[in-house]
Amino acid sequence: MVNYLVLLMVALAVAAYFVGRSRAVASVGGEVSRLHSLPGQHGLFLAMIAAGPALLAVLIWRIATPGIEDSIVQARFAAELAEFGVPQLQAFLRDARAIAFGGIVSFPDETKEAAAVVFRSLHQTSIGLITALALILAAGGSLFGYSRIAPAYRARHVVERVVKWFLILCSMIAILTTIGIVLSLIFESILFFSEIPIFNFLFGLHWSPQSAFTGAGGEVGDVNTEIFGAVPLLAGTLLITFIAMLIAAPVGLMAAIYLSDYATQRVRAVAKPVLEILAGIPTVVYGFFAALTVAPFFRGVGESIGLDVASESALAAGVVMGIMIIPFVSSLSDDVINAVPQSLRDGSAGLGATRSETIRRVVLPAALPGIVSALLLAVSRAVGETMIVVMAAGLAANLTFNPLEAVTTVTVQIVTLLVGDQEFDSAKTRAAFALGLLLFVITLALNVIALRVVQKYREQYD
């Protein structure tokens, strides 16, 4: 019902645009030059006034209604839910809501059925209220906006002001989202480090948060502090990223040089889109490829020459990840190399340099800042990859630099710690935020280093 209401408001906005435009033209007898604002601006004004408040009300309703409905249901079934913990309460509300709207749950009971009836009733009531409110706002906005259209009305100022504030809101959302992510990582990490010493986390050599409450030695309260060492995760992350960059950096850079300076226009028109198709393949497909093809191939080759290669290895994950990020290096490097002025190439050729010498001594140094940025993007992509590592490298937190053994990464462990219904009040789940903060600091350091390199080697050309 609400979706139809949104479509109705969109249709109303389109109709209001044409009505407002026609009324503005008619108000001056077709002499558009007498209007303060363009007819299209009058149309946009009427469309915003007619549909904007109603759509804003629907958006607020979408955000606020689930929480309000959950609060009402919890209040009505307070006695039955008194002994529930947070995960059990969330699971109960989720199941009751699923039952209310035709879903299937694993363990239905009478309380959930009763709560589902309340959910259904509350939702129907709220839909009726928001529908009535949206129609009233739409009707009122349409009449008000229609009455305001006149030759001297400054519709352009209103439209530009609304667009300006909309752009400011979009910018603020991006900024506040970033700030919120950083603050959530910091606050949860502080709680984690209040239980686990930061030294143990940064320099510990054993990672096994699943056994955090075993009562073994080295405890703070009930928490074993010796099994939260992040060094094996960092080692696995760096090992797989290093292997991936060994594949992606030279192949991607050589492909960019060929496409920019050696390939004909016909070859470039075909080769570059084909190469960039790699960036559009889902990572889970790369994971299947690594697990079913690459890993068995490496294991077979290793056995044929007497090497013990694990069925899930850092080598398989790194190689496939390197193939995946080749387009990030090649495409960006190609654009940067093409941006080097042709006059530099011509000057180098005029001095007697060959094409290869021009590329090595003129083009690549000039394009170095952009190439560093491309490599940094590829490294960030490799560090943040999860699916390929899960399927090809495994979940074992082994402290090893042997690419033939199974390892895991920081991102994989973050996902593992947060899978399922979790209470964020234990060292086990808060460890995920500490890992996220650590990864954030590492990537920030990489960005700072890359920025310094770019600033040092940047050159200005006419």
C-alpha positions as CSV (number, residue, x, y, z in Angstrom):
1,M,0.0,0.0,0.0
2,V,2.8,2.4,0.9
3,N,4.6,1.7,-2.3
4,Y,1.5,2.6,-4.3
5,L,1.3,5.8,-2.2
6,V,4.9,6.7,-3.1
7,L,4.1,6.0,-6.8
8,L,1.0,8.2,-6.6
9,M,3.1,11.0,-5.1
10,V,5.7,10.7,-7.9
11,A,2.9,10.8,-10.5
12,L,1.4,13.8,-8.7
13,A,4.8,15.5,-8.9
14,V,5.1,14.9,-12.6
15,A,1.5,16.1,-13.2
16,A,2.1,19.2,-11.0
17,Y,5.2,20.1,-13.0
18,F,3.2,20.3,-16.2
19,V,0.3,22.0,-14.6
20,G,2.5,24.6,-12.9
21,R,4.4,25.2,-16.2
22,S,1.1,25.7,-18.1
23,R,-0.4,28.0,-15.5
24,A,2.7,30.2,-15.5
25,V,2.6,30.6,-19.3
26,A,-1.2,31.2,-19.2
27,S,-0.8,33.9,-16.5
28,V,1.1,36.1,-18.9
29,G,-0.9,35.2,-22.0
30,G,2.0,33.3,-23.5
31,E,4.5,36.2,-23.2
32,V,7.1,34.2,-21.2
33,S,9.4,37.3,-21.1
34,R,7.0,38.8,-18.5
35,L,7.6,36.0,-16.0
36,H,10.2,36.6,-13.3
37,S,11.1,32.9,-13.4
38,L,11.1,30.4,-16.3
39,P,8.0,28.3,-16.8
40,G,9.9,25.2,-15.9
41,Q,10.9,26.7,-12.6
42,H,7.3,27.4,-11.8
43,G,6.6,23.8,-12.6
44,L,9.3,22.5,-10.4
45,F,8.1,24.8,-7.6
46,L,4.5,23.3,-7.8
47,A,5.9,19.7,-8.0
48,M,8.0,20.2,-4.9
49,I,5.2,21.8,-2.9
50,A,2.6,19.2,-4.0
51,A,4.6,16.0,-3.5
52,G,7.6,17.0,-1.3
53,P,5.9,17.2,2.1
54,A,4.0,14.0,1.5
55,L,7.1,12.1,0.5
56,L,9.0,13.5,3.5
57,A,6.2,12.3,5.8
58,V,6.3,8.8,4.2
59,L,10.0,8.7,4.7
60,I,9.8,9.6,8.3
61,W,7.0,7.1,8.8
62,R,9.2,4.4,7.2
63,I,12.1,5.2,9.6
64,A,10.1,5.7,12.8
65,T,7.2,3.1,12.6
66,P,9.2,-0.2,13.1
67,G,10.7,1.1,16.4
68,I,7.3,2.4,17.6
69,E,5.6,-0.9,16.8
70,D,8.3,-2.8,18.5
71,S,8.0,-0.6,21.6
72,I,4.2,-1.1,21.8
73,V,4.4,-4.9,21.4
74,Q,7.1,-5.1,24.1
75,A,4.9,-3.0,26.4
76,R,1.8,-5.2,25.8
77,F,3.8,-8.5,26.3
78,A,6.1,-7.2,29.1
79,A,5.2,-10.1,31.4
80,E,6.0,-12.8,28.8
81,L,9.2,-11.0,27.7
82,A,10.5,-10.1,31.2
83,E,13.2,-12.8,31.3
84,F,14.3,-12.4,27.7
85,G,17.8,-11.2,26.9
86,V,18.5,-8.8,24.1
87,P,19.2,-11.5,21.4
88,Q,16.1,-13.5,22.5
89,L,13.9,-10.3,22.5
90,Q,15.1,-9.3,19.0
91,A,14.5,-12.9,17.7
92,F,11.0,-12.8,19.2
93,L,10.1,-9.5,17.6
94,R,11.6,-10.6,14.3
95,D,9.6,-13.9,14.3
96,A,6.4,-12.1,15.4
97,R,6.7,-9.6,12.6
98,A,7.4,-12.4,10.1
99,I,4.3,-14.2,11.1
100,A,2.3,-11.0,10.9
101,F,3.2,-10.5,7.3
102,G,3.0,-14.1,6.0
103,G,6.5,-15.3,6.8
104,I,7.6,-18.7,8.1
105,V,9.5,-19.1,11.3
106,S,11.2,-22.1,12.8
107,F,9.6,-22.1,16.3
108,P,6.2,-20.5,16.4
109,D,4.2,-20.3,19.7
110,E,1.1,-18.8,21.1
111,T,2.9,-15.6,22.3
112,K,4.4,-15.0,18.9
113,E,1.0,-15.5,17.3
114,A,-0.6,-13.0,19.6
115,A,2.2,-10.5,19.0
116,A,1.8,-11.0,15.3
117,V,-1.8,-10.0,15.6
118,V,-0.8,-6.9,17.4
119,F,1.8,-6.1,14.8
120,R,-0.7,-6.6,12.0
121,S,-3.2,-4.3,13.6
122,L,-0.7,-1.6,14.4
123,H,0.7,-1.7,10.9
124,Q,-2.7,-1.4,9.3
125,T,-3.6,1.5,11.5
126,S,-0.3,3.3,10.8
127,I,-0.7,2.7,7.0
128,G,-4.2,4.3,7.2
129,L,-2.8,7.3,9.1
130,I,0.1,7.9,6.8
131,T,-2.1,7.6,3.8
132,A,-4.5,10.1,5.1
133,L,-1.7,12.5,6.1
134,A,0.1,12.2,2.8
135,L,-3.1,12.9,0.8
136,I,-3.9,15.9,3.0
137,L,-0.4,17.3,2.6
138,A,-0.5,16.7,-1.2
139,A,-3.8,18.4,-1.6
140,G,-2.9,21.3,0.6
141,G,0.5,21.7,-1.0
142,S,-1.1,21.6,-4.5
143,L,-3.7,24.2,-3.7
144,F,-1.1,26.5,-2.0
145,G,1.5,26.2,-4.8
146,Y,-1.1,26.6,-7.5
147,S,-2.4,29.8,-5.9
148,R,1.2,31.2,-5.6
149,I,2.0,31.0,-9.3
150,A,2.0,34.5,-10.8
151,P,4.1,36.6,-13.2
152,A,6.0,38.3,-10.4
153,Y,6.4,35.2,-8.2
154,R,10.1,34.3,-7.6
155,A,9.8,30.6,-8.1
156,R,13.4,30.3,-9.2
157,H,14.6,31.5,-5.8
158,V,12.5,28.9,-4.0
159,V,13.6,26.1,-6.3
160,E,17.3,27.0,-6.0
161,R,17.0,27.3,-2.2
162,V,15.4,23.9,-1.9
163,V,18.0,22.3,-4.2
164,K,20.8,24.0,-2.3
165,W,19.6,22.6,1.1
166,F,19.1,19.2,-0.5
167,L,22.7,19.2,-1.7
168,I,23.9,20.3,1.8
169,L,21.9,17.5,3.3
170,C,23.5,14.9,1.0
171,S,26.9,16.3,1.9
172,M,26.1,16.2,5.6
173,I,24.9,12.6,5.3
174,A,28.2,11.5,3.8
175,I,30.2,13.4,6.4
176,L,28.1,12.2,9.4
177,T,28.1,8.6,8.2
178,T,31.9,8.7,8.1
179,I,32.1,10.3,11.6
180,G,29.5,7.8,12.9
181,I,31.5,4.8,11.6
182,V,34.8,6.1,13.2
183,L,33.1,7.0,16.5
184,S,31.4,3.6,16.7
185,L,34.7,1.9,16.1
186,I,36.5,4.0,18.7
187,F,33.9,3.7,21.5
188,E,33.4,-0.1,21.1
189,S,37.2,-0.5,20.9
190,I,37.7,1.4,24.1
191,L,35.3,-1.0,25.8
192,F,37.2,-3.9,24.3
193,F,40.5,-2.6,25.5
194,S,39.1,-2.1,29.0
195,E,38.9,-5.9,29.1
196,I,41.8,-6.9,26.9
197,P,45.1,-5.2,27.3
198,I,46.0,-3.4,24.0
199,F,49.5,-4.9,24.1
200,N,48.1,-8.4,24.1
201,F,45.9,-7.4,21.1
202,L,48.6,-5.8,19.0
203,F,51.4,-8.2,19.7
204,G,49.7,-11.4,20.7
205,L,50.5,-14.5,18.6
206,H,47.3,-16.5,19.2
207,W,43.8,-15.7,17.9
208,S,40.9,-17.8,19.1
209,P,38.1,-15.6,20.4
210,Q,35.6,-18.5,20.2
211,S,37.3,-19.9,23.4
212,A,37.4,-16.5,25.2
213,F,35.7,-17.8,28.3
214,T,37.4,-21.0,29.0
215,G,38.8,-20.0,32.4
216,A,42.4,-20.6,31.2
217,G,45.4,-18.6,32.5
218,G,46.0,-14.9,31.8
219,E,42.5,-13.7,32.7
220,V,40.8,-10.5,33.5
221,G,37.6,-11.5,35.3
222,D,36.2,-14.4,33.2
223,V,37.9,-13.5,30.0
224,N,41.1,-15.2,28.7
225,T,43.2,-12.3,27.5
226,E,45.8,-14.5,25.8
227,I,43.7,-15.5,22.8
228,F,43.0,-12.1,21.3
229,G,46.4,-11.6,19.5
230,A,45.9,-9.9,16.1
231,V,49.3,-10.7,14.7
232,P,48.2,-13.9,12.9
233,L,45.4,-12.0,11.2
234,L,47.7,-9.1,10.1
235,A,50.2,-11.6,8.8
236,G,47.6,-13.4,6.8
237,T,46.2,-10.1,5.4
238,L,49.6,-8.8,4.4
239,L,50.6,-12.2,2.9
240,I,47.5,-12.4,0.7
241,T,47.7,-8.7,-0.3
242,F,51.4,-9.1,-1.2
243,I,50.7,-12.1,-3.4
244,A,47.7,-10.3,-5.0
245,M,49.8,-7.2,-5.7
246,L,52.6,-9.3,-7.2
247,I,50.0,-10.4,-9.8
248,A,48.0,-7.2,-10.2
249,A,50.7,-4.5,-10.2
250,P,53.0,-5.7,-13.0
251,V,50.2,-7.1,-15.2
252,G,48.0,-4.1,-14.7
253,L,50.7,-1.6,-15.3
254,M,52.1,-3.4,-18.4
255,A,48.5,-3.6,-19.8
256,A,48.1,0.1,-19.2
257,I,51.4,0.9,-21.0
258,Y,50.4,-1.3,-23.9
259,L,46.9,0.1,-24.3
260,S,48.1,3.7,-24.0
261,D,51.3,3.7,-26.1
262,Y,51.4,0.6,-28.3
263,A,47.9,-0.6,-29.1
264,T,46.1,0.7,-32.1
265,Q,42.7,2.4,-31.6
266,R,40.9,-0.7,-32.8
267,V,42.7,-3.0,-30.4
268,R,42.3,-0.5,-27.6
269,A,38.5,-0.1,-28.2
270,V,38.1,-3.9,-27.7
271,A,40.8,-4.8,-25.2
272,K,40.1,-2.1,-22.6
273,P,36.3,-3.0,-22.1
274,V,37.1,-6.7,-22.1
275,L,39.8,-6.1,-19.4
276,E,37.4,-4.0,-17.3
277,I,34.8,-6.8,-17.4
278,L,36.9,-8.4,-14.7
279,A,35.9,-5.6,-12.3
280,G,32.2,-6.4,-12.8
281,I,32.4,-10.1,-11.9
282,P,31.0,-10.7,-8.3
283,T,33.6,-11.7,-5.8
284,V,31.8,-14.8,-4.9
285,V,32.4,-16.0,-8.4
286,Y,36.1,-15.4,-8.0
287,G,35.8,-17.4,-4.7
288,F,34.2,-20.3,-6.5
289,F,36.9,-20.1,-9.2
290,A,39.6,-20.1,-6.5
291,A,38.2,-22.9,-4.5
292,L,37.2,-25.3,-7.3
293,T,39.9,-24.6,-9.9
294,V,42.9,-22.7,-8.7
295,A,43.4,-24.3,-5.3
296,P,43.2,-27.9,-6.6
297,F,45.5,-27.0,-9.5
298,F,48.2,-25.6,-7.0
299,R,47.7,-28.6,-4.8
300,G,48.2,-31.0,-7.7
301,V,51.3,-29.2,-9.0
302,G,52.7,-29.1,-5.4
303,E,52.2,-32.9,-5.0
304,S,53.8,-33.6,-8.3
305,I,57.0,-31.9,-7.2
306,G,56.9,-33.1,-3.6
307,L,55.5,-30.0,-1.9
308,D,52.7,-30.1,0.8
309,V,50.1,-27.6,-0.4
310,A,47.0,-27.1,1.7
311,S,43.6,-27.5,0.1
312,E,43.0,-23.9,1.2
313,S,46.1,-21.7,0.8
314,A,47.1,-18.1,0.8
315,L,48.6,-18.7,-2.7
316,A,45.3,-19.6,-4.3
317,A,43.5,-16.7,-2.7
318,G,46.2,-14.2,-3.5
319,V,46.5,-15.2,-7.1
320,V,42.7,-15.0,-7.8
321,M,42.5,-11.7,-5.8
322,G,45.3,-10.4,-8.0
323,I,43.4,-11.3,-11.1
324,M,40.3,-9.5,-9.7
325,I,42.1,-6.2,-9.0
326,I,44.0,-6.0,-12.3
327,P,41.4,-3.7,-13.7
328,F,41.8,-1.3,-10.8
329,V,45.4,-0.9,-11.7
330,S,45.2,-1.0,-15.5
331,S,42.2,1.3,-16.0
332,L,43.4,4.0,-13.7
333,S,47.0,3.8,-14.8
334,D,45.9,3.9,-18.4
335,D,43.9,7.1,-17.8
336,V,46.9,8.7,-15.9
337,I,49.4,7.7,-18.6
338,N,47.1,9.1,-21.3
339,A,46.9,12.4,-19.4
340,V,50.6,13.0,-19.7
341,P,51.0,15.7,-22.4
342,Q,51.9,14.6,-25.8
343,S,54.5,17.4,-26.0
344,L,56.7,15.5,-23.5
345,R,56.7,12.4,-25.7
346,D,57.4,14.5,-28.8
347,G,60.3,16.3,-27.0
348,S,61.8,13.0,-25.9
349,A,61.5,11.6,-29.5
350,G,63.1,14.8,-30.8
351,L,66.1,14.2,-28.6
352,G,66.6,10.7,-30.1
353,A,65.0,8.5,-27.4
354,T,63.2,5.4,-28.4
355,R,59.6,4.7,-27.4
356,S,60.6,2.4,-24.6
357,E,63.1,4.9,-23.3
358,T,60.4,7.7,-23.5
359,I,58.0,5.5,-21.5
360,R,60.6,4.6,-18.8
361,R,62.2,8.0,-18.4
362,V,59.5,10.5,-19.2
363,V,56.0,9.1,-19.2
364,L,56.1,6.9,-16.1
365,P,57.9,9.5,-13.9
366,A,55.3,12.0,-15.0
367,A,52.4,9.7,-14.3
368,L,53.9,8.4,-11.0
369,P,51.4,10.1,-8.6
370,G,48.5,8.7,-10.5
371,I,50.0,5.2,-10.6
372,V,50.7,5.3,-6.9
373,S,47.0,6.2,-6.3
374,A,45.9,3.3,-8.6
375,L,48.2,0.9,-6.6
376,L,46.8,2.2,-3.3
377,L,43.3,1.6,-4.5
378,A,44.2,-1.9,-5.5
379,V,45.8,-2.5,-2.1
380,S,42.7,-1.2,-0.3
381,R,40.6,-3.5,-2.4
382,A,42.7,-6.5,-1.6
383,V,42.8,-5.7,2.1
384,G,39.1,-5.4,2.3
385,E,38.2,-8.5,0.3
386,T,36.4,-11.3,2.2
387,M,34.6,-13.8,0.0
388,I,37.7,-15.0,-1.8
389,V,39.6,-15.5,1.4
390,V,36.8,-17.4,3.1
391,M,36.4,-19.8,0.1
392,A,40.1,-20.2,-0.9
393,A,42.2,-19.5,2.2
394,G,40.0,-20.7,5.0
395,L,39.3,-19.4,8.5
396,A,42.4,-20.7,10.4
397,A,44.4,-17.9,12.1
398,N,47.8,-19.4,11.4
399,L,50.9,-17.3,12.0
400,T,52.9,-18.2,8.9
401,F,54.4,-16.6,5.9
402,N,54.3,-19.8,3.9
403,P,51.9,-19.1,0.9
404,L,51.2,-22.9,0.7
405,E,49.4,-23.0,4.0
406,A,45.9,-21.9,5.1
407,V,45.6,-18.4,6.6
408,T,42.8,-15.9,7.3
409,T,42.5,-12.1,7.2
410,V,41.2,-9.3,9.4
411,T,38.0,-8.8,7.4
412,V,37.1,-12.5,7.5
413,Q,37.4,-12.6,11.2
414,I,35.2,-9.5,11.6
415,V,32.5,-11.3,9.6
416,T,33.0,-14.5,11.6
417,L,32.6,-12.7,15.0
418,L,29.4,-10.9,13.9
419,V,27.5,-13.7,12.3
420,G,24.2,-14.5,13.8
421,D,22.4,-13.0,16.8
422,Q,25.1,-11.4,18.9
423,E,25.1,-9.3,22.1
424,F,27.6,-6.5,21.8
425,D,28.6,-6.7,25.5
426,S,31.4,-9.2,25.4
427,A,35.0,-9.2,24.4
428,K,34.3,-11.7,21.7
429,T,32.0,-9.4,19.7
430,R,33.8,-6.2,20.6
431,A,37.0,-7.7,19.1
432,A,35.4,-7.2,15.7
433,F,35.3,-3.4,16.3
434,A,38.9,-3.4,17.5
435,L,39.9,-5.2,14.3
436,G,37.9,-2.7,12.3
437,L,39.7,0.2,14.0
438,L,43.1,-1.5,13.4
439,L,42.3,-1.9,9.8
440,F,41.1,1.7,9.6
441,V,44.4,2.9,11.0
442,I,46.4,0.7,8.6
443,T,44.5,2.0,5.6
444,L,44.8,5.6,6.9
445,A,48.5,5.2,7.2
446,L,48.7,3.8,3.6
447,N,46.7,6.9,2.4
448,V,49.1,9.3,4.2
449,I,52.1,7.5,2.7
450,A,50.6,7.7,-0.8
451,L,49.8,11.3,-0.3
452,R,53.3,12.1,0.7
453,V,54.6,10.2,-2.4
454,V,52.2,12.1,-4.6
455,Q,53.2,15.5,-3.2
456,K,56.9,14.7,-3.5
457,Y,56.9,13.6,-7.1
458,R,54.0,15.7,-8.5
459,E,55.1,17.8,-11.4
460,Q,53.2,20.6,-13.1
461,Y,52.9,20.7,-16.9
462,D,51.5,23.3,-19.3
